[in-house]
Amino acid sequence: MKIAETREHSTEELHNLLEEMRRRLFDLRAQAVTEKLENPTQLTKTKRDIARILTVLSERHVINVESVQHHLEKQHVAKVAGAT
């Protein structure tokens, strides 16, 4: 994802993308540990995408990014627990 593409998203979409990218990074790290990762450059690309999203949020003077992410994570966990 390019920085121009990242800037086109709304702030709420960026928060959702950030959550998605962090989950993806977690999954990629797990695959790397179990040696099932086909393309190791995916780790670096995902980290850079996360950095781009954080940069755009910083440019927009969004504060408390981590607390918003924590809140979104709680919602996701509650949604998953309710679905099962």
C-alpha positions in Angstrom: 0.0 0.0 0.0 1.4 3.4 -1.0 1.2 6.5 1.2 -1.1 8.2 -1.2 -3.5 5.3 -1.0 -3.3 5.4 2.8 -4.2 9.1 2.9 -7.3 8.5 0.9 -8.9 6.5 3.7 -10.9 8.1 6.5 -9.6 8.1 10.1 -12.0 5.4 11.1 -10.9 3.3 8.1 -7.3 3.8 9.1 -8.0 2.5 12.6 -9.6 -0.6 11.2 -6.8 -1.1 8.7 -4.2 -0.7 11.5 -6.0 -3.4 13.5 -6.2 -5.7 10.5 -2.5 -5.1 9.7 -1.4 -5.8 13.3 -3.4 -9.1 13.3 -1.8 -10.0 10.0 1.7 -9.2 11.4 0.9 -11.5 14.4 -0.1 -14.3 12.0 3.0 -13.8 9.8 5.2 -14.0 12.9 3.6 -17.2 14.0 4.1 -18.7 10.5 7.8 -17.6 10.6 8.3 -19.4 13.9 6.8 -22.6 12.5 8.8 -22.2 9.3 5.6 -22.1 7.2 6.1 -18.6 5.9 6.4 -18.8 2.1 7.5 -15.2 1.5 9.6 -13.6 4.3 9.3 -10.2 2.7 5.7 -10.1 3.8 6.8 -9.3 7.4 8.7 -6.2 6.2 5.9 -5.1 4.0 3.4 -5.4 6.7 5.5 -3.5 9.2 6.0 -0.7 6.7 2.2 -0.6 6.0 1.6 -0.2 9.8 4.2 2.6 9.9 2.5 4.4 7.0 -0.9 4.2 8.7 0.6 5.5 12.0 2.3 8.3 10.0 -1.0 9.4 8.4 -2.8 9.3 11.7 0.0 11.4 13.2 -0.3 13.9 10.4 -4.0 14.2 11.1 -3.1 14.9 14.8 -5.0 11.9 16.0 -4.2 11.3 19.6 -4.6 8.1 21.7 -4.2 5.8 18.8 -3.4 2.9 21.1 -6.4 3.4 23.3 -8.6 3.4 20.2 -7.0 0.2 19.0 -7.5 -1.4 22.4 -11.2 -0.4 22.3 -11.5 -1.9 18.8 -9.8 -5.1 19.9 -12.3 -5.5 22.8 -15.2 -5.1 20.4 -13.7 -7.7 18.1 -13.2 -10.2 20.9 -16.8 -9.6 22.1 -18.1 -10.1 18.6 -16.2 -13.3 18.1 -17.3 -14.6 21.5 -20.9 -13.8 20.8 -20.7 -15.6 17.4 -19.6 -18.9 18.9 
